[in-house]
């Protein structure tokens, strides 16, 4: 096998790798987006929801913490900065990370994620 054939073989492998990596990336992103809304949230319209006061105890009061659609987009944004091959491992590590005592909030790169949301993502991966 000559050098030209080796280069062509390598190019074909690289294209195959990129295609499979894109497929895995898309599958994980769709899985995360498919989680749905937080069961504690009562959606009023696209941009407004209510939540019981008792569900705010021990967690951040930020709407992005309780809105799992927003959590999904934030998680995808954090993951896109990491190598695709480590996404599953990272999500599992974050879900298992201890938070503050009595809180469901997990801080990942200065973003608070709901432990229940991360556990749901892990369960679907």
C-alpha positions as CSV (number, residue, x, y, z in Angstrom):
1,X,0.0,0.0,0.0
2,X,1.5,3.3,-1.1
3,X,1.4,6.6,0.7
4,X,-1.4,8.0,-1.5
5,X,-3.6,5.0,-0.6
6,X,-2.8,5.4,3.1
7,X,-3.7,9.0,3.0
8,X,-7.0,8.2,1.2
9,X,-7.7,5.5,3.8
10,X,-7.0,7.9,6.6
11,X,-9.3,10.5,5.0
12,X,-12.1,8.0,4.7
13,X,-11.7,7.0,8.3
14,X,-11.7,10.6,9.4
15,X,-15.0,11.2,7.4
16,X,-16.5,8.1,9.0
17,X,-15.4,9.3,12.5
18,X,-16.9,12.8,11.9
19,X,-20.2,11.3,10.7
20,X,-20.5,9.0,13.7
21,X,-19.5,11.8,16.1
22,X,-22.1,14.0,14.6
23,X,-24.7,11.3,15.0
24,X,-23.8,10.7,18.6
25,X,-23.9,14.4,19.3
26,X,-27.3,14.8,17.7
27,X,-28.7,11.8,19.6
28,X,-27.5,13.1,23.0
29,X,-28.8,16.6,22.3
30,X,-32.2,15.3,21.2
31,X,-32.3,13.1,24.4
32,X,-31.6,16.1,26.6
33,X,-34.1,18.3,24.8
34,X,-36.7,15.4,25.0
35,X,-36.7,15.4,28.8
36,X,-39.7,17.7,28.9
37,X,-40.7,20.2,31.6
38,X,-40.2,20.0,35.3
39,X,-43.3,18.2,36.8
40,X,-43.4,20.8,39.6
41,X,-44.0,23.6,37.1
42,X,-47.4,24.6,35.9
43,X,-47.0,26.2,32.5
44,X,-49.2,29.2,31.9
45,X,-47.9,30.1,28.4
46,X,-44.6,29.9,26.5
47,X,-42.9,32.4,28.7
48,X,-44.6,32.1,32.0
49,X,-45.1,29.4,34.6
50,X,-46.0,29.0,38.3
51,X,-44.4,26.8,40.9
52,X,-45.5,26.1,44.5
53,X,-43.7,28.0,47.2
54,X,-42.8,24.8,48.9
55,X,-40.8,23.7,45.8
56,X,-38.6,26.7,46.2
57,X,-37.2,25.7,49.6
58,X,-33.5,24.9,49.5
59,X,-33.1,25.6,45.8
60,X,-32.2,28.7,43.7
61,X,-35.2,30.9,42.9
62,X,-34.0,31.5,39.4
63,X,-36.6,30.7,36.7
64,X,-33.9,29.0,34.6
65,X,-33.3,26.5,37.5
66,X,-37.0,25.4,37.5
67,X,-37.6,25.5,33.7
68,X,-36.2,22.3,32.4
69,X,-36.3,23.4,28.8
70,X,-33.9,26.2,29.8
71,X,-31.8,23.7,31.8
72,X,-31.5,21.6,28.7
73,X,-30.2,24.5,26.6
74,X,-27.8,25.5,29.3
75,X,-26.5,21.9,29.7
76,X,-26.1,21.6,25.9
77,X,-24.1,24.8,25.9
78,X,-21.8,23.5,28.6
79,X,-21.4,20.2,26.8
80,X,-20.6,21.7,23.5
81,X,-17.4,23.1,25.0
82,X,-16.3,19.6,26.1
83,X,-15.1,16.6,24.0
84,X,-18.1,14.6,22.7
85,X,-16.6,11.3,23.9
86,X,-16.8,12.4,27.5
87,X,-20.4,13.8,27.5
88,X,-22.0,10.8,29.1
89,X,-19.3,10.5,31.7
90,X,-19.5,14.2,32.6
91,X,-23.2,14.2,33.0
92,X,-23.0,11.2,35.3
93,X,-20.2,12.9,37.3
94,X,-22.3,16.1,37.7
95,X,-25.4,14.2,38.7
96,X,-23.4,12.3,41.4
97,X,-21.7,15.4,42.6
98,X,-22.6,16.4,46.1
99,X,-24.3,19.8,46.3
100,X,-24.8,22.0,49.3
101,X,-26.4,20.3,52.2
102,X,-30.1,19.9,51.7
103,X,-30.1,21.5,48.2
104,X,-30.8,19.9,44.8
105,X,-28.7,22.5,43.1
106,X,-25.5,21.3,41.4
107,X,-23.1,24.1,40.2
108,X,-21.3,23.3,36.9
109,X,-19.2,26.1,35.5
110,X,-21.2,28.7,37.5
111,X,-24.5,27.4,36.3
112,X,-26.9,25.8,38.8
113,X,-28.5,22.6,37.5
114,X,-31.3,20.7,39.2
115,X,-30.1,17.3,40.4
116,X,-33.5,15.9,39.4
117,X,-33.0,17.1,35.8
118,X,-29.5,15.7,35.6
119,X,-30.7,12.4,37.0
120,X,-33.4,12.3,34.4
121,X,-30.8,12.9,31.7
122,X,-28.6,10.1,33.0
123,X,-31.6,7.7,33.2
124,X,-32.3,8.4,29.5
125,X,-28.8,8.0,28.3
